[in-house]
Amino acid sequence: MYGLADRTAAAALAEAAPGPRPVGDRLCLEGILYVLYQDISWQLLPLELGFGSGSGSG
């Protein structure tokens, strides 16, 4: 399907991209579940938990 060169190129593009680094799928899901279970807004998602920021403007 995709070769090593494609993955290497994608990794190089990701390194050069501005903005915050993406979080893994599992961390993203855990962040969503945390917000739902705690009944808080995305902007109040604690950065210390490592789920990423709920707010796009930081």
C-alpha positions as CSV (number, residue, x, y, z in Angstrom):
1,M,0.0,0.0,0.0
2,Y,2.2,2.8,1.2
3,G,6.0,2.4,1.2
4,L,8.6,3.5,3.6
5,A,9.3,6.6,1.5
6,D,5.7,7.7,1.8
7,R,5.8,7.4,5.6
8,T,9.1,9.2,5.8
9,A,7.8,12.0,3.6
10,A,4.7,12.3,5.8
11,A,6.8,12.4,8.9
12,A,9.0,15.2,7.4
13,L,5.9,17.2,6.5
14,A,4.5,16.8,10.0
15,E,7.7,18.0,11.5
16,A,7.7,21.2,9.3
17,A,4.0,21.9,9.9
18,P,3.2,24.9,12.2
19,G,1.0,24.6,15.2
20,P,0.6,22.1,18.0
21,R,1.7,18.5,17.5
22,P,-1.2,16.0,17.0
23,V,-2.1,13.7,19.8
24,G,-2.7,10.0,19.4
25,D,-6.1,8.6,18.7
26,R,-6.3,7.0,22.2
27,L,-5.4,10.3,23.9
28,C,-7.9,12.1,21.8
29,L,-10.7,9.7,22.8
30,E,-9.7,9.8,26.4
31,G,-9.9,13.6,26.3
32,I,-13.4,13.5,24.7
33,L,-14.6,11.0,27.4
34,Y,-13.1,13.1,30.1
35,V,-15.0,16.2,28.9
36,L,-18.2,14.2,28.7
37,Y,-17.9,12.5,32.1
38,Q,-16.8,15.6,33.9
39,D,-19.4,17.8,32.1
40,I,-16.9,20.6,31.4
41,S,-16.4,22.7,28.3
42,W,-13.6,22.0,25.9
43,Q,-11.9,25.2,27.0
44,L,-11.6,23.9,30.5
45,L,-9.8,20.7,29.5
46,P,-6.6,20.6,31.7
47,L,-3.5,20.6,29.6
48,E,-1.7,18.7,32.4
49,L,-3.6,15.6,31.5
50,G,-1.9,15.4,28.1
51,F,-5.0,15.2,26.0
52,G,-4.1,18.3,24.0
53,S,-6.0,21.6,24.1
54,G,-9.7,21.8,23.8
55,S,-9.4,25.3,22.6
56,G,-8.0,26.0,19.1
57,S,-6.5,29.3,20.1
58,G,-4.8,27.9,23.2
